[in-house]
């Protein structure tokens, strides 16, 4: 049988693909007469940190016998004789020397055997030691090294080479599947162009430098942190869809920073038309650090995909997009991060969300199957989106008109210029805006909402709002609702959700507001973005502050289509 193949996508600001800064070892500092690396209390570390590196030539090493475990010598009678002995002067002999020697086992380390943990011996160009990723505190990008890997291939190699299972055998991902590594929105970039002009999985090698904030997105060093744009999300969506449609893969893995993986996975689960498993991963601790959780998450993701537990009787993915973290499988729609530690992911919405257990030595077990539409049965998947929709343009004072917005190109790829702008607003009591019993709510004080409406009309023809209101009702204070009503009749749908970890459904208090079910505000934003690509803007009123009865009825009809999607996805 053909080996299964999995596509692995590098996403932005991904701790799961990050490593600690390479700090010059004390061995190197001694060799070059540099000041030693010290602990915070002024003492020297007992050991150098060992970092996986490649050997340039074979080397023979003598390993002291019975040192792999404190109790090896206690069972010495169960072992074969050592390969030889080392005398006090370091001379090796296959016969124990007179006066005794150190019993040793002989190993040859060869370059072709892969990475080996070794002290980090490199220094800066001026001969000084590396103390962090940068040449100096707050150094510019050109004077800084990257800690994030450019894709996941090196991580998978390190798992293969250095990972150990609970049974003492290697954890070899390459023994169970083949992997292709993609870089749609990576955390690390090739600032000199792809090395050697080599090919990527999606085309020819790029000789142009990759740019921070355009081609790759980091959070460390912190002063160089960058976030991806809506255009990057469109680019990534097309790349994931192309891989999913290729017929080459048993499943897809997406790696991203832990605070936002849940949003990207929900988006991909809504718009990518595929019937193969779609799995997201993150980590709370960087790769190679003490008790790093990311490697295990990746191994579990491969296990989940290859187990077939996600597939229905027809071989299609019944689980939608999921996150596999901390030995659990979460539905992307319900999962959220609550703290920066392993075990911090929880389900929100109060009605399920842990879809499978993947801990221990047994196979994954399904515990929950969502009734929500996703992937190949989603009503907002890329393949069923229209080629264009109508957006809105103009101003609140001068009038709002419509404009055609192309959504997909001739090949069906999502256009970056179509990506909707959806803004979050949040309810809180005790605002400065007063509404008396005799007055209609005055939206003029809601300057943030009104300014966003004007900005959207000027530059974002597809736009909307998510109102995080009372839990679970979704309603807000009267002045905010009045301003958001103006947004609705300017063509921008508004979704109401409850704040916090609401377990109830947002109530339908108004026929022109969309209710967001039990979605969190961040997930409602993702679904509204997809729905805007499906339906386009709402019909604008001549006066957004005072719609006519006919304009109200037209808006109600358009909102009903949005509501159907929010009730089912």
Beta strands, then each sheet from edge to edge (+ up, - down):
strand 1: 5-10
strand 2: 50-53
strand 3: 59-64
strand 4: 84-86
strand 5: 92-93
strand 6: 102-109
strand 7: 116-119
strand 8: 178-182
strand 9: 251-255
strand 10: 277-281
strand 11: 321-325
strand 12: 328-331
strand 13: 335-337
strand 14: 345-347
strand 15: 354-357
strand 16: 365-366
strand 17: 388-395
strand 18: 399-406
strand 19: 421-426
strand 20: 463-469
strand 21: 493-498
strand 22: 514-515
sheet 1: 8+ 1+ 9+ 10+ 11+ 12- 15+ 16-
sheet 2: 2+ 7-
sheet 3: 3+ 6- 4+ 5-
sheet 4: 13+ 14-
sheet 5: 17+ 18-
sheet 6: 19+ 20+ 21+ 22+
end
